[in-house]
Amino acid sequence: MRRIAVTGIGAVAPGEPGRERFWDRMVEGRPATRGVTLFDASQMRSRVAAECDFDPIACGLTPQEVRRNDRFGQFALVASAEALDDAGLGRDDLDGERTGVCLGSAVGATMRLEEEYVAVSDGGRHWEVDGSYAGPFMYPVFVPSSIVSEVAVKFGANGPASLVSTGCTSGIDAVGQGARMIADGEADVVIAGGTESPISPISYACFDAIRATTPANDRPAEASRPFDADRQGFVMGEGCAVLVLEDLDRARARGAHVYCTVAGYASRANAYHMTGLHPDGVELAEAVARAMDEARVDPGDIGYVNAHGSGTVQNDRHETGAYKRALGPAAYDVPVSSIKSMIGHSLGAIGALETAACALAIDRGVLPPTANLTTPDPECDLDYIPGEAREARVGHVLSAGSGFGGFQSAVVLSRT
Amino acid sequence: MERRAIITGIGVVAPTGIGVREHWEATLEGRTRITPFDAGGVPLRAAGRVDGFRPRDHVKNRLMIQTDKWTWFALAAGRLALDDSGFDPAGRDPYGISVVTASASGGNEFGQREIQALWAKGPEEVSAYQSIGWFYAASTGQLSIRHAFKGHCGVVVADGAGGLDAMGQSLRLLRRGGEAVLVGGTEAPLTPYALVCQADLGRLSPGADPERAYRPFAPDADGYVPGEGGAMMLVEEAASARGRGVRGYAEILGHAATHDAHHHERAAPDGRQYARAAELALERAGLGPEDVDAVFADGAGDPDSDRAEAAALARLLGERASAVPVALPKTMVGRLYSGAGALDTAWAALALHHGVLPPAVGTDPDAGTRGLRIVTEPTAPERLRTVLVLARGAGGFNSALVLGRAPADEEGAEEGGRFNV
């Protein structure tokens, strides 16, 4: 049976772009959250964000790539290039027909859709919008799978290609689906990950409307507080992570550096509510259990859990319940942390960023902390690695995610 | 024992009708369901619209305000598919039943309405449901909740290829141990901002005559006509179908997807990766090009894309390329984006079940069809055992699905769906 190796990682995360800047932040436990700068958020209830200090040209894109792609697409191109470079796979090293692309995004080209909307509708004055005011490349923003095409074209990937859009589990689901492409023999290499750039008025207004994002605007660096008693919601984030997934035998044969393997993946639906979560976390626990089964690990084998930990009152409670159910007593022994405390919640991207953090944790022997956890919540009583990263050599890592629409997903990564 | 994927229920919400019976009857009538359409300033004068769809018949009020029309179509088609199949989830493991939909553009009308409220009035006017009504996962989420299906649920975005990829996902999920998948795709792209975006691709037909606006493979084809709606199907593992005494419409034998990696917008002219998707799907089905009895083509309707598809079919079928019947019933409804692959799969399943290939409309064989034998009347070929369904998405997505006749039934098993269409 084929095993799936992670041989390259690329990231455009809040703060400075690049995998190493991302990992530095994880190790230092340093939040990137700040007041929103990407648009005028003064009318919004939540006015904080985890933003990427991103210059696409400085990151290597051409002016035409920048023009054709909305920000989330630009992230994907940059992170894919870094990941492939990290894996030591140039265009000539790839067998195009055996190379796939599987990227996740929850809200696609929402930024450019909104920008263009303002012009064609004249600030919302007209329902019958005027297309003569639309910029070029509107079709690619209409259907977000365009970014998958861009990555396929840029790197010569002729294998199966897909955009996964399962809300906030898109990133983890894209990695899982990419791994399955290899396991099923449909590809030998998959460029897998998640990308999102939702920091825009419509996204802020919609999460304000359901009070999902935090109004803790006076202390932006401390606004994302997963598992903390004073948490008030998530901080919107943006960014991208791309992992190069590769058949393990082939990776070893070419002497590639292997971060870890993707040993197990499962997804379930809570079929309960589009946004609400039941405190018992039954379906998330089921996804976790099935992922562990596939990875052939027991709860006691898990050395670290990277939580969804969005920082909403309901999620953190739901998730804690799920881990107790799935891991049993081991839930109290295993360190759990949420890196959303540092990089916010980037919707369809975060699952990939979290999986990347897990791969790096295994590879580099450091577990990222949960920042801003200063007042424990009695309902969230696990070891969440408060404040400071922890050195630890772990054999198996679990990452989980939950999303609007009821999606519950889990992935297990293992040291080789 | 290998797990097998049987289409046991079909639900259609499309310009051809609501429900599989109405859809198949309209199909056999063989006249276009594309109608004149006022697209405002966008250069389009015809579209395939769903006629007579009363949302309240399918979606409760409370849910209607939370969802876009695209999701109403999916909910309606989903329930129709379940009813058609006779599949009763009661007593079954909810984790064994999944929902997979394709979506290309999400909740266009809902999204435009809310973004207008934001910009015209202010953030406080944005609906509390914007976070769940517009995004691409909305239909899968709502279907999962409505039917309490807790299995691995998915949302595929690959433009026009997505619907076929979703069908492929159902096969994979069943092979991995699932019992049933409610799967398909719908689209509702006929709203103002959505149309502006579609116009950008430069492939919308400007034709005002609904019968001639969308003519794939015609030498003077001048674009496509968009349509709304799609289909959902219940795809069930063979043992489950057998256990209920249901034979089903057809079996999903194989799926494959490739990418041209050629240009961000234009299809690769040689059709090589497109042909390879079909070859791989056939290989995975344990078959070869010589087994293909009919092809449901993508039929883009613009000369470059049509030429590339003809090249792909020539690569795949060789000398048989001019003889294998090519079905283009989509000429009756337009291009449905995420609905297309699903609706074509439904058509192909019905064709296998009835032994009749559906007709295209607007095709003039004397004017030239790029060497392809396009079916223009309902046709019962001598051999109709294996059907190849093809779909492409803008940017180079290629998808192929192989369907076969439903496995031979044991004595007394019912044919097809409950309505015995």
Interface residues (C-beta under 8 A of the other chain):
Chain A: Q43 M44 R45 R68 G96 E97 V101 A106 V107 G108 E114 Y117 V118 V120 S121 G123 G124 R125 W127 E128 V129 D130 G131 S132 A134 P136 F137 M138 Y139 P140 V141 F142 V143 P144 S145 S146 V148 S149 E150 A152 V153 F155 G156 A157 N158 G159 P160 A161 S162 L163 V164 S165 T166 G167 D173 Q177 R180 D184 E186 P201 I202 Y204 A205 C206 F207 D208 A209 I210 A212 A266 S267 R268 A269 N270 A271 Y272 H273 M274 T275 E283 E286 G403 F404 G405 G406 F407
Chain B: G40 G41 V42 Q66 P94 Y95 S98 V99 S103 A104 S105 G106 Q112 E114 I115 Q116 A117 L118 W119 A120 K121 G122 P123 V126 S127 A128 Q130 S131 I132 F135 Y136 A137 A138 T140 G141 Q142 S144 I145 H147 A148 F149 K150 G151 H152 C153 G154 V155 V156 V157 A158 D159 G162 D165 R172 P192 Y193 A194 L195 V196 C197 Q198 A199 D200 L201 A256 A257 T258 H259 D260 A261 H262 H263 H264 E265 Q273 R276 Y337 G393 A394 G395 G396 F397
